[in-house]
Amino acid sequence: MDNIIKMNDIVDAISIKINDIFNPVKQEYHIYDTKSKQGFEYPCFFIKLLNGSISQFIGNRYDNKLYFDIQGFAIDENDRELRNMADSLQNLEYIKLLNNDLLNARKMRYEIKDGVLHFFVDYSFIGKKVEIPVDAMEKLSINGEVKSDEKE
């Protein structure tokens, strides 16, 4: 993967995949990636990036790891519906980025706590650090003379 992958690219890919899984015919599930001051419309998912890490791999290549908590909200905190959501979210094993690269989930797990599904998924990829080129000067001219020794 020589393309530069940004965190928002992965959030977008997760959102598209969830939409494909849950809303193939009608838009029943809302998908959020930022908290809304007005609250959420249920049923819905909230994609939350928990944290990430970047470590140098080789040269200008870096190992990137991103950890997500996809929170699922049922209309009436129905555990059965939340378990069905968790089963379906296992399809996040592979997500397609907008540049058509595929990312494979490294780890997935879930828990239901206080009527909310927490589906944890980790993605890892090798990214390339791109140096921003410095603008070169158009022209540089140097004039100089050799100073003669005038002690004679």
C-alpha positions, 0 to 999 in steps of 0.5 A, spaced: 500 500 500 503 506 497 497 510 498 497 514 504 491 512 508 488 517 513 484 515 519 478 518 516 479 514 510 478 508 515 472 511 519 469 512 512 470 505 510 467 502 516 461 507 515 460 505 508 460 497 510 455 498 516 451 502 511 451 496 506 450 491 512 444 494 515 441 498 510 441 495 503 434 496 502 431 502 507 435 507 511 433 504 518 440 505 522 443 511 522 451 512 523 454 517 526 462 518 527 461 525 531 457 526 537 451 530 536 448 535 541 441 533 539 442 526 541 442 520 536 436 517 532 435 510 534 437 505 532 444 507 530 451 506 530 456 510 533 463 509 530 469 511 535 476 511 534 479 509 541 486 510 540 492 508 535 499 507 535 504 508 529 511 505 529 517 505 524 517 499 520 523 500 515 525 506 512 519 511 511 514 505 512 510 505 518 506 500 522 499 503 524 494 500 528 487 503 530 482 501 535 475 502 534 469 501 539 463 501 534 457 502 539 450 499 537 444 502 540 437 499 539 430 502 539 429 499 546 435 496 549 433 490 546 439 485 548 436 480 542 437 486 537 444 488 540 446 480 539 444 480 532 447 487 531 454 484 533 453 478 529 452 482 523 458 487 525 463 481 524 462 482 516 467 488 518 473 483 518 474 486 511 473 493 509 474 497 502 477 504 502 475 509 497 481 508 493 479 500 493 484 498 498 482 492 502 483 492 510 483 486 514 481 487 521 486 484 526 481 483 532 474 483 533 470 482 540 464 485 543 460 486 549 453 488 551 453 493 557 448 498 560 443 496 553 449 498 549 453 494 544 460 495 544 463 492 538 471 493 538 475 492 532 482 493 530 485 495 524 493 494 522 496 497 516 503 499 513 503 506 511 508 510 508 511 517 510 511 522 505 516 528 505 513 534 503 518 537 498 521 544 500 520 549 495 526 551 491 529 558 490 528 559 482 535 562 482 541 564 486 547 568 483 553 569 487 558 574 485 565 574 488 572 576 487 579 574 490 581 579 494 589 581 492 594 581 497 596 589 498 601 588 503 607 589 497 
